[in-house]
Each structure stands twice: as C-alpha cells, then as structure tokens.
Amino acid sequence: MAELVVIGGGLAGSEAAWQAAQRGIQVMLYEMRPDRLTPAHRTGDLAELVCSNSLGSNLVDRAPGLLKEELRRLGSLIMACADATAVPAGGALAVDRQEFARLVTQHIADHPRIHLQREEVKSIFRGTPTVISTGPLTSDTLAAEIAALTSQEYLYFYDAMAPIVSYESIDLNRAFRASRYGRDSKRGAGAPTEGVGKLSTGFSSSEGDYINCPMNREEYNRFLDELLAAETIPLRQFEQEDVKFFEACLPVEVIARRGREALAYGPLKPVGLVDPRSGKRPYAVVQLRQDNLAGTLYNMVGFQTNLRWREQERVFRLIPGLERAEFVRFGQMHRNTFINSPALLRPTMQFKGRDDLFFGGQITGTEGYVGSTASGLVAGLNAARQMTDKPLIVFPSTTMLGALCRYVTSTEPGGFQPMKPNFGLMPVLERPVRRKRDRHRAYTQRALADLAAVIAGDDETWAL
Ligand SMILES: Cc1cc2nc3c(=O)[nH]c(=O)nc-3n(C[C@H](O)[C@H](O)[C@H](O)COP(=O)(O)OP(=O)(O)OC[C@H]3O[C@@H](n4cnc5c(N)ncnc54)[C@H](O)[C@@H]3O)c2cc1C
C-alpha cells in the first residue's frame, strides 16, 4: 500500500499521522526541527506548545470543552497526552508543556507504522497522498510553494505570546491563590486528575489554581499609564503592510489603548475573586497560571505583548506581587499564516484541486491548539480512508468538530479569518432553549449523540 506523507509534526501533524497509522497506513512524518526551528519553537519535540500551556476550557458544556470531549471519543493522541500531563488550572485543561510534548513524541516514535523524518520539506510531493500541517509558521520555501499551488495570496494576521515568570520570584505576601468563583480543577466538571496532586511547591489545587496579583485603583492607573507609554518593538516592513490582530489574542497594550477601563473589564477583570487579606474584590487582578507540573513556572494570563523586553520587565514589575519577577520568557508578537480555506478546501479537509492532498491545523484557520488538532484529525482520518477506498467522512455540523471544519471550508472567502470553537457555529436547536447554560447543555447533548451515531455507523478503529 502507498505511504502517506505528513508534513509538519506539530499538534495537527502528530494527530494526523497517528490517526492514519492507527488505521493501518504507513506514514512518513516530516518535521524540520530541531535542525530548523521556527521563530517560536524552541525544541525538537513534536507537538510543542509555543505559548500558553492551557488548551482552554475542559468543561464539556463549553464549546472548547465539547471539542475536547469529541476528540477523546475519536481516539485523539493529543487529547490522551494532554490528559496524562495535566496541571491544575480550574475548569481549564492546562498541561506540563515539556512532559506533554515528550509523551506525544514518544508515542509517534514508537508507532510501528510511523517513520519520523527530521527534514524540512521544500516542495509539495506529487503523486503521493499528503497532509500539509506546517502551521502558522510554515517555513518560507514551503509557504511559497503552497502559495503557488493555491494560486492565491496568503493571508496573514498577528498573534502575540505572554511572558512566563518563575514561581520563586512571585511575592506571595502580596499575591494570593484562588480560582475565579472558587472553581478549582478538582471541582471542575470533566477536569483531569491523573498526575495532579501536591505540587513540589507545596500547594494543592484545593488552595486555588491561580496566583492572583490584586490591584487597587491607584495601582491600576499607574500601571496603565506606564503600559500606554511603553516602547513596543517596531514592525518590520512586511508586517506594517496590513496588521490584523486576532481579536481573541490581542496584545495587552493594544487592549489598553481601547479605553482606560478596557483591561479592567478584559484580562484583568476581578470578578469572582476576593483578596483574602482585605476580604474585598480588588479593582483589577492579574492572574498567573501554573505552566509546568513542578509548579516552578507561571504564565501571565492574557498578557500577550509586543513591548520591548526591557519595557516588559519595567512595566510588569509594577504589578503587585511581581516587583521582583524573574522573566524566564518574555512576550513576543509573531506572524500567523493561513490559507483561504473556504476557497480551497472541502469539509473533509481535502484540497479542491487535488484529491489526495489534505490540509490540517492552524494553516486551515481552525484556531488554537485544540482547533488545530481537530482539523489535523479530520485530515489524517480522511487521507487514510481515501487510501483504503472508503468514503470520506464529513462530521455533522451539529458536532463541534463538524461545525468548525464546515465553517472554515464554507464561510464567505472574502475577509476570511481563523475561528475558534464556539456554539455560534452550530445549527440552532430545533426547540429553542432560553437560558444560555441550558442551551449550551442541549448543544452538547445533541453533539455527543450525533457523534456517537457516526462512530456506531462505521467500522473504523476509533479507540486509542
Ligand atoms: C507564537 C504563537 C503563539 C501561539 N499561542 C497560542 C496559544 O497560546 N494558545 C492556542 O490555543 N494557540 C496558540 N497559537 C496558535 C496555534 O494553536 C498553535 O500555533 C498550534 O501549535 C498550531 O498547531 P499546528 O499543528 O497547526 O502547527 P504547529 O504546532 O506550529 O506545527 C507545525 C509544525 O510544522 C513544522 N514545519 C513548518 N514548516 C515545515 C517544513 N517545511 N517541513 C517540515 N516541517 C515544517 C514546524 O516545525 C512545526 O513543528 C499560537 C501560535 C503561535 C505561532
């Protein structure tokens, strides 16, 4: 039988390779790292998380949580490894990034039908079934090839990553531990438990999953003034042409420019948090989320930024509790590359101009770690089905997986922007439900029932 080529061993490529191999297909997975790194990746591990260590909500009646649950039911490698390396993060699924990537790499390397080739692919193979999953930082040569193949201009937008500080440098006499509304990971529905317990720092998740840096009005205003005056890194020529930020990942200084209260109602919102020292809700709160299992690193939640590094140090040290913060990684802004999927792809993630070519991951516009995994899964699964003469699967749009794939492949191509999972992508319920929470539950029940029907109606190997 022919071999499937998967280009790019990120979240989508690892998932695609795994799905195909599990169905008996020989896979050649090309990954250019560690010889050639992208501007964001630092290691040679597959499925490296380049920014936040959170995969978003793990609550099954939230859109990202539902997508995770669907992927689990479809035997997702990425979800299995994420669950196995989870760290406390309230209702979210956050992982120890090193352990997670190590585990994915090990599973792929050990799979008898996957050959991992460490090499940059510079041109698209002809006459070979292929999945392209080279992500938002696709190497330049291959990006030019893809642009030529698609006969369309690439689209770009800009994303930014948040800084990470060391735990020992946080002043816990000023900061306090708590989860918003007391929603710790132990109590969060569907929260991971494996490997989550006492951390080496001596805290358990029941003491609150987040470290919160509270600000009074004066501290907030001083911080805001300095943030607004801080120097940012100038954009390069090609970046200046058309700067489009992704709304869900705006740099903190860009949000600040929208109005003096924008941060207090956005990433610094204090709702659901009470400072145990004052017994009151602070004016604003900067949350820090655990970034590794050892609990030695913390991510500044929502603090994506393009400030100069020395400015990040100066301005972010004005945050109470971070006066002596040691920045183990500074925030950065980067380019994000994606194709015009609505014009180019079918909901099977198949390229319209070539039946044996599939795209998966962020390059298709399914946004975020789990969204990227989802389209990677569909690409790998359908590539395998095509190679074994089975009809390709289009997941129902009543499932989050189907809704996301359908959105990126059938929305209006003009002004196309990547999309995160959300209930707005799904067809409305047959019987309207008024309360939002009940409505979301109804979407979830319908999605899981419809997914179960797809699984039951097929002879696929779905389990991991
Ligand atoms: C800096 C940055 C920060 C982000 N932060 C977040 C975040 O916090 N949360 C979130 O949900 N999403 C985030 N994203 C968006 C997105 O979810 C991630 O980029 C995600 O990793 C995408 O998965 P992927 O598999 O499509 O691409 P990637 O994970 O980037 O994998 C692509 C792989 O292809 C390889 N590759 C590229 N070109 C070639 C080639 N020519 N030959 C061989 N290999 C190649 C790369 O080395 C890489 O390993 C971020 C993106 C970037 C760039």
The ligand as a Gaussian input file, in Angstrom:
#p B3LYP/6-31G(d) Opt

LIG

0 1
 C        3.797000      32.174000      18.732000
 C        2.458000      31.530000      18.749000
 C        1.732000      31.508000      19.909000
 C        0.504000      30.841000      19.954000
 N       -0.145000      30.763000      21.133000
 C       -1.261000      30.014000      21.229000
 C       -1.873000      29.822000      22.492000
 O       -1.413000      30.332000      23.493000
 N       -2.986000      29.066000      22.555000
 C       -3.514000      28.476000      21.450000
 O       -4.513000      27.762000      21.574000
 N       -2.956000      28.654000      20.241000
 C       -1.837000      29.399000      20.091000
 N       -1.249000      29.590000      18.880000
 C       -1.939000      29.138000      17.678000
 C       -1.895000      27.642000      17.321000
 O       -2.855000      26.965000      18.048000
 C       -0.609000      26.956000      17.522000
 O        0.324000      27.562000      16.667000
 C       -0.639000      25.458000      17.201000
 O        0.594000      24.929000      17.571000
 C       -0.955000      25.147000      15.765000
 O       -0.844000      23.767000      15.542000
 P       -0.319000      23.233000      14.146000
 O       -0.092000      21.787000      14.296000
 O       -1.217000      23.695000      13.079000
 O        1.075000      23.981000      13.922000
 P        2.431000      23.816000      14.755000
 O        2.154000      23.305000      16.098000
 O        3.175000      25.089000      14.595000
 O        3.189000      22.670000      13.955000
 C        3.698000      22.865000      12.667000
 C        4.984000      22.070000      12.569000
 O        5.440000      22.080000      11.224000
 C        6.840000      22.227000      11.214000
 N        7.219000      22.758000       9.900000
 C        6.959000      24.000000       9.398000
 N        7.391000      24.062000       8.124000
 C        7.919000      22.840000       7.820000
 C        8.516000      22.287000       6.657000
 N        8.661000      22.983000       5.542000
 N        8.952000      20.993000       6.704000
 C        8.816000      20.238000       7.840000
 N        8.270000      20.733000       8.973000
 C        7.802000      22.012000       8.954000
 C        7.124000      23.143000      12.392000
 O        8.435000      22.998000      12.848000
 C        6.102000      22.657000      13.406000
 O        6.609000      21.665000      14.245000
 C       -0.026000      30.248000      18.784000
 C        0.693000      30.319000      17.602000
 C        1.937000      30.925000      17.580000
 C        2.709000      30.927000      16.312000

